[in-house]
Amino acid sequence: MSVDHYKDLRIIYMGTPEFAVTSLDALVKAGCTIVAVITAPDKPAGRGMELQQSAVKNMPSAKTSLCFNLKS
């Protein structure tokens, strides 16, 4: 596949931690089509044990794609 055709790819991205945000952001800025994002489920955190979303799920590009949470 030529470098010119990478924008034709339809990508399902899998990631959860903060460092996965950089990769997803680079793909979006390059013009790739992200069709879905798969990340860890929301987890309770803090004293109030409120549900916290993963860093990837908080990205605006993940909010515009289908976002799936995997159960362990």
N, CA, C and O of each residue as an XYZ file, in Angstrom:
288
protein
N       0.846     -1.174      0.000
C       0.000      0.000      0.000
C       0.891      1.236      0.000
O       1.830      1.344      0.788
N       0.585      2.136     -0.873
C       1.332      3.383     -0.993
C       0.993      4.321      0.161
O      -0.071      4.213      0.770
N       1.899      5.231      0.450
C       1.684      6.197      1.534
C       0.481      7.088      1.233
O      -0.170      7.583      2.153
N       0.183      7.292     -0.047
C      -0.932      8.162     -0.424
C      -2.292      7.571     -0.060
O      -3.280      8.302      0.009
N      -2.357      6.277      0.170
C      -3.645      5.627      0.399
C      -3.973      5.412      1.880
O      -5.000      4.809      2.191
N      -3.142      5.881      2.785
C      -3.416      5.651      4.209
C      -4.685      6.352      4.659
O      -5.319      5.925      5.624
N      -5.067      7.429      3.971
C      -6.292      8.144      4.347
C      -7.545      7.347      3.981
O      -8.633      7.644      4.474
N      -7.398      6.343      3.124
C      -8.529      5.494      2.732
C      -8.832      4.429      3.785
O      -9.874      3.776      3.722
N      -7.933      4.250      4.748
C      -8.133      3.230      5.773
C      -9.269      3.609      6.706
O      -9.436      4.780      7.047
N     -10.038      2.637      7.112
C     -11.074      2.812      8.135
C     -10.533      2.107      9.372
O     -10.366      0.887      9.373
N     -10.259      2.873     10.420
C      -9.516      2.372     11.574
C     -10.418      2.173     12.784
O     -11.246      3.024     13.108
N     -10.242      1.033     13.443
C     -10.831      0.791     14.762
C      -9.670      0.909     15.735
O      -8.743      0.101     15.702
N      -9.718      1.912     16.600
C      -8.613      2.219     17.502
C      -8.874      1.623     18.876
O      -9.977      1.731     19.412
N      -7.849      0.993     19.441
C      -7.956      0.412     20.782
C      -6.910      1.071     21.681
O      -5.716      1.031     21.381
N      -7.357      1.674     22.776
C      -6.430      2.304     23.703
C      -7.159      2.848     24.914
O      -8.358      3.122     24.857
N      -6.433      3.004     26.012
C      -7.032      3.504     27.247
C      -6.204      4.584     27.923
O      -6.739      5.652     28.219
N      -4.900      4.350     28.185
C      -4.144      5.298     29.005
C      -3.834      6.609     28.277
O      -4.086      6.754     27.081
N      -3.288      7.543     29.027
C      -2.981      8.880     28.519
C      -2.080      8.837     27.282
O      -2.285      9.610     26.345
N      -1.081      7.940     27.268
C      -0.177      7.925     26.113
C      -0.854      7.441     24.835
O      -0.327      7.672     23.747
N      -1.992      6.784     24.930
C      -2.730      6.357     23.740
C      -3.421      7.535     23.060
O      -3.762      7.459     21.880
N      -3.627      8.616     23.795
C      -4.258      9.814     23.254
C      -3.389     10.408     22.142
O      -3.911     10.871     21.128
N      -2.072     10.397     22.329
C      -1.155     10.973     21.341
C      -1.267     10.264     20.000
O      -1.295     10.914     18.955
N      -1.330      8.954     20.020
C      -1.444      8.180     18.780
C      -2.774      8.439     18.077
O      -2.815      8.636     16.862
N      -3.846      8.438     18.838
C      -5.167      8.683     18.262
C      -5.236     10.092     17.672
O      -5.779     10.286     16.585
N      -4.697     11.052     18.376
C      -4.694     12.432     17.899
C      -3.902     12.555     16.598
O      -4.322     13.272     15.690
N      -2.765     11.869     16.494
C      -1.950     11.907     15.277
C      -2.706     11.306     14.091
O      -2.628     11.827     12.979
N      -3.429     10.225     14.319
C      -4.212      9.611     13.244
C      -5.318     10.551     12.768
O      -5.554     10.680     11.566
N      -5.988     11.199     13.700
C      -7.067     12.132     13.349
C      -6.506     13.318     12.568
O      -7.070     13.713     11.547
N      -5.400     13.886     13.042
C      -4.797     15.039     12.364
C      -4.271     14.677     10.978
O      -4.207     15.534     10.097
N      -3.895     13.418     10.779
C      -3.411     12.959      9.472
C      -4.557     12.744      8.490
O      -4.326     12.510      7.304
N      -5.792     12.824      8.982
C      -6.951     12.676      8.115
C      -7.483     11.271      8.011
O      -8.319     10.995      7.151
N      -7.022     10.364      8.869
C      -7.517      8.994      8.854
C      -8.959      8.940      9.364
O      -9.372      9.776     10.168
N      -9.707      7.968      8.898
C     -11.085      7.794      9.324
C     -11.130      6.826     10.497
O     -10.851      5.638     10.340
N     -11.482      7.337     11.670
C     -11.613      6.501     12.861
C     -13.088      6.115     12.954
O     -13.937      6.962     13.232
N     -13.391      4.843     12.721
C     -14.792      4.406     12.712
C     -15.270      3.982     14.097
O     -16.466      4.023     14.383
N     -14.329      3.571     14.965
C     -14.717      3.171     16.320
C     -13.500      3.267     17.233
O     -12.356      3.149     16.795
N     -13.782      3.482     18.510
C     -12.750      3.520     19.537
C     -13.144      2.507     20.603
O     -14.277      2.513     21.086
N     -12.209      1.639     20.967
C     -12.452      0.639     22.004
C     -11.536      0.962     23.172
O     -10.326      1.113     23.000
N     -12.116      1.067     24.358
C     -11.362      1.453     25.541
C     -11.890      0.717     26.767
O     -12.910      0.031     26.698
N     -11.199      0.861     27.871
C     -11.619      0.207     29.118
C     -12.905      0.857     29.640
O     -13.168      2.024     29.350
N     -13.697      0.118     30.398
C     -14.928      0.693     30.956
C     -14.619      1.780     31.982
O     -13.538      1.820     32.569
N     -15.597      2.658     32.180
C     -15.469      3.702     33.194
C     -15.296      3.051     34.562
O     -15.905      2.025     34.862
N     -14.442      3.677     35.390
C     -14.159      3.103     36.711
C     -14.425      4.128     37.800
O     -14.192      5.320     37.601
N     -14.917      3.671     38.964
C     -15.106      4.594     40.078
C     -13.746      5.066     40.615
O     -12.808      4.279     40.743
N     -13.663      6.354     40.920
C     -12.406      6.901     41.439
C     -12.704      8.081     42.363
O     -13.768      8.698     42.297
N     -11.747      8.369     43.212
C     -11.888      9.494     44.138
C     -12.713      9.137     45.355
O     -13.236      8.029     45.476
N     -12.816     10.100     46.251
C     -13.566      9.852     47.492
C     -15.042      9.607     47.252
O     -15.679      8.832     47.966
N     -15.581     10.272     46.245
C     -16.999     10.091     45.946
C     -17.268      8.879     45.082
O     -18.419      8.563     44.781
N     -16.198      8.195     44.681
C     -16.295      7.014     43.827
C     -17.157      7.285     42.579
O     -17.954      6.444     42.162
N     -16.973      8.478     42.000
C     -17.685      8.822     40.775
C     -17.005      8.134     39.598
O     -15.790      7.937     39.602
N     -17.796      7.771     38.589
C     -17.245      7.101     37.418
C     -16.344      8.056     36.643
O     -16.729      9.189     36.351
N     -15.146      7.591     36.316
C     -14.180      8.361     35.541
C     -13.966      7.669     34.199
O     -13.772      6.455     34.144
N     -14.002      8.451     33.115
C     -13.758      7.910     31.790
C     -12.257      7.840     31.526
O     -11.474      8.569     32.135
N     -11.866      6.955     30.613
C     -10.458      6.848     30.243
C     -10.033      8.099     29.480
O     -10.876      8.841     28.975
N      -8.728      8.328     29.400
C      -8.195      9.488     28.691
C      -8.603      9.464     27.219
O      -8.906     10.510     26.643
N      -8.612      8.296     26.616
C      -8.986      8.168     25.207
C     -10.466      8.502     25.013
O     -10.825      9.175     24.047
N     -11.307      8.048     25.902
C     -12.743      8.295     25.778
C     -13.077      9.780     25.952
O     -14.095     10.245     25.438
N     -12.241     10.521     26.661
C     -12.463     11.951     26.867
C     -12.059     12.797     25.669
O     -12.402     13.978     25.610
N     -11.342     12.222     24.717
C     -10.926     12.981     23.537
C     -12.130     13.359     22.685
O     -13.045     12.552     22.521
N     -12.147     14.567     22.145
C     -13.259     14.968     21.266
C     -13.430     14.042     20.067
O     -14.559     13.775     19.657
N     -12.320     13.543     19.493
C     -12.430     12.656     18.333
C     -13.075     11.326     18.706
O     -13.758     10.716     17.884
N     -12.862     10.875     19.938
C     -13.497      9.634     20.386
C     -14.995      9.860     20.589
O     -15.790      8.936     20.416
N     -15.376     11.062     20.947
C     -16.789     11.363     21.159
C     -17.560     11.407     19.841
O     -18.775     11.209     19.826
N     -16.856     11.669     18.727
C     -17.528     11.705     17.432
C     -17.524     10.350     16.738
O     -18.170     10.190     15.702
N     -16.810      9.373     17.285
C     -16.772      8.015     16.746
C     -17.615      7.110     17.644
O     -18.004      7.509     18.742
N     -17.889      5.923     17.188
C     -18.505      4.931     18.069
C     -17.490      4.578     19.140
O     -16.328      4.317     18.827
N     -17.902      4.566     20.382
C     -16.976      4.268     21.465
C     -17.507      3.076     22.246
O     -18.618      3.114     22.776
N     -16.707      2.016     22.313
C     -17.096      0.794     23.007
C     -16.234      0.608     24.235
O     -15.036      0.887     24.199
N     -16.822      0.143     25.318
C     -16.076     -0.204     26.531
C     -16.017     -1.720     26.636
O     -17.042     -2.398     26.571
N     -14.815     -2.242     26.797
C     -14.638     -3.680     26.952
C     -14.766     -4.062     28.422
O     -14.282     -3.347     29.299
N     -15.406     -5.170     28.684
C     -15.464     -5.709     30.040
C     -14.352     -6.729     30.184
O     -13.996     -7.406     29.219
N     -13.801     -6.841     31.389
C     -12.732     -7.815     31.584
C     -13.279     -9.204     31.806
O     -12.510    -10.148     31.988
